[in-house]
Amino acid sequence: MYTASFFVALVDFFVGLAEAILGLRVLFRLFNANATNPFVHWIYQTSSTLMDPFRGIFQAQATISPGFTLDINALFAMLMYAIIGFLLAALLGWIPAGERRSYWRRGTDRVHRA
């Protein structure tokens, strides 16, 4: 049976993965990465799915200077995923660990000397 710590680790993994993908999106947009590159295109496509719940909350982009764009929506999505991950981990931490079973009985593991 899985313990709460397993589920907390699972939540941490997926939130970390989402944060990494969104962080790469912010960096690629900030430094005007070539969108025709397969890896950059994959990051944009994947992060677009992660950003769907947060689209339209803020202005889509803030141009710092020509070619340098700060993606405010992606930064907000990163913040929200971090908060949601923290709350899920906290809720999962409240789940009791359950009874630990031991296959060794006290006193049966003694060494008998002759």
N, C-alpha and C positions, 0 to 999 in steps of 0.2 A: 504494500500500500504506500502511496506517495505521501510525504509529509508536507506541511505548509512551506518549509524552506525550499523544497523542490519547485513549488509553484511561484514563490517569490523570485527564485533564480530564473525561472522561465519568463516571468514578467520583465525582470531586469534585462534579459537578453533581447527580447523583442522591442522594448523601449530604447535600448541602446542601439539596436539596428536602425530603428526609425530615426533616432537622433543623428546617427552617422550619415544616413542618406540625405536627410534634410540639411545637415551641416555642409555636406559636399555641394548640395544645390546652392546654398548661400554663397559659398566660396566661388563656385563656377560662374554664378551670375555676377558676383562682385568683380571678378577679374575678366569678364567677358570671354569665357571659354568657348571654343568652337563647338557649336551644337550639332554639327554633322559628324563629330567623332562618335563612334559607337558607344564608348563608355559614358561620355557626357550625355548622349541622347538617352541611354538607359537610366541614368540618374534622374534626368528631367522627367522621364515617363513614370518612373517608380515614385518619385517624390510628388508628382502631380496627384497620384492616387491618395497618398498620405495627406495631402493638403486639401482635398475635397471638402471635408467638414468645415474648414476655416476660410474658404474662399469668400472674398468680398467684404470681409470684416474691416480691413484697412485698404488704403490705396495699394494697388497691385505692386507698385515698385517705386523706389525713390532713387532718382538719378543723382549720383554724387558728382560725376563729371562725365563727359562724353565717353561712352563705352563701359563705365563702371556703375552698376546698378545694385542697390541694396534691396533685397526681397523681404519686405516687412512681414508679409503673410507667412513666409517660411519660418522666420524667427518666432512669430507668434505661435505657429504650429509646434515648433520645438518646445516652447515654454509649456504649452498645453499638454503635449505628450509626456513631458517630465512630471507635471503635476498629476496627471491621470495615473502614470506609473507609480508615483509615490503613494497615492491614495490606495491603489490596488494592493501594493506591497504591504501597506499598513493594515488593510482589511484582512489580507491573508495571514498576517502575523497574529491576528486574534484567534485564529483557528487552533484549537488545542492539539497538542502533538499526538495524543492518543496513547494507548497502553503499549509499552515496549515488552516484547516477548523475549524471554530468555530460555534457551534450550539447556542451560547448565543449571543444575540445582546446587544450592549451597551445600558444601560438604562432600560432594561426589568428585571433586577435582583434586582431592588429596593424593599425594604420592605415598604409596605403602612401601616401607623399607623393611627388609628382612633382617 
